[in-house]
């Protein structure tokens, strides 16, 4: 019984001292709609490249870049263009050798 009580107190202390989880990058917030139609009202671009700790030469880097652009905002809606590319790069044949990729294009 004494062991169980000590174990439950330890769990409560560990969970009570845990801080809130936070994201690494802030999430973009939508902008307010303009009062009249407008051109090029909003844009959002991103670029990241992360080195992978892998002994396999096929998996050296993880990259992700792209963006979206509001071409026209006509108050009731907007015309948006989005392009996004994710890739896993290796170093088998060249210094940066893409071996997996994911493309997204929307209009």
N, C-alpha and C positions, 0 to 999 in steps of 0.2 A: 504494500500500500504506500509506503514511504517513497519508493522508487517511482511509482506512478505519479504521485503528487509533484515530485521534483521535476519529472519529465514534462508535465503539463505546464508548470511555471516557466520552464526554459522555453517551451514553444511560444507561450504568450509573450514573453519578453522579446523573443526574436521577431515575431510578427508585429508587435507594438512599435518596435524601433525601425521598421521598414519605411522608407520614404516613398513618395508617389513616383510613378514611372513617367518619364518625359520623352517625347519624340526628339530625334536628332535634328530634324529640319522643321521649321514652322509650316503649317498648312496654310496655303494662300486663302484669303477671305474674298468672297465675291464683292465687286465694287457696285455702288449704287447706280441705278439706271439714270441716264441723263434726261433732262427735260425735253430736249429736241434731238432729232437724229444727228449722229456724229460719226466721224471717220477715225480709225485707229485709236480706240478708246482704252484698250487694255492689252497687256502682253505679259507673258510669264515664260522665262527660259531657265533651264537647269543643265548642269554639267557635273558629272562625278566620275572618278576613276579610283578604284580601290585595288591595292595589291593583295593577292590571295596567298595565304601561308600554306602552300601545298607543294609537296615534293614532285608532283606530276607536272611535266613541262606543258601539257595541254591546257592547264588551268593556272595562269599566272596573274591575270587581271580581270576585273569585272568593271565594265563601263556602262554608263547610262547618260544619255543627253537628248535634248529636244526642247520643244517649247510650243506655246500656242499664242495666237494673235487674233484679236477681234478686229476684223477688217471694217465692218460697218455695224453700228449700234442704232437700230431704228425704233427705240423706246419699247416696243412690244416684244422684241427679240434682237438677236444679233447674228451676224455671219462670222463664223470662227474657223480658223485653219489650225490644225494640230499635227505635229510631226514628232515622233519619238523613236529612239533606237537604243536597244540594250544589247550588249555583246559580252561574251566571255572570250578573252584573248589568251593565247598560249605563246610559247617561244620555241616551237619545234623546228620550223623552217626559217622564220624571220624573227626579228626582235619583238614585234607585235603581230601575231598571227591569229586573226579571228576564226574561231572554230564553231561558235554558236552565236546566232543573232536573232533578235526579235524586232521587227519593224511595225510601227503603227502610224498610219496616215489617215486623217479624217478631215472632212470639210463641212 
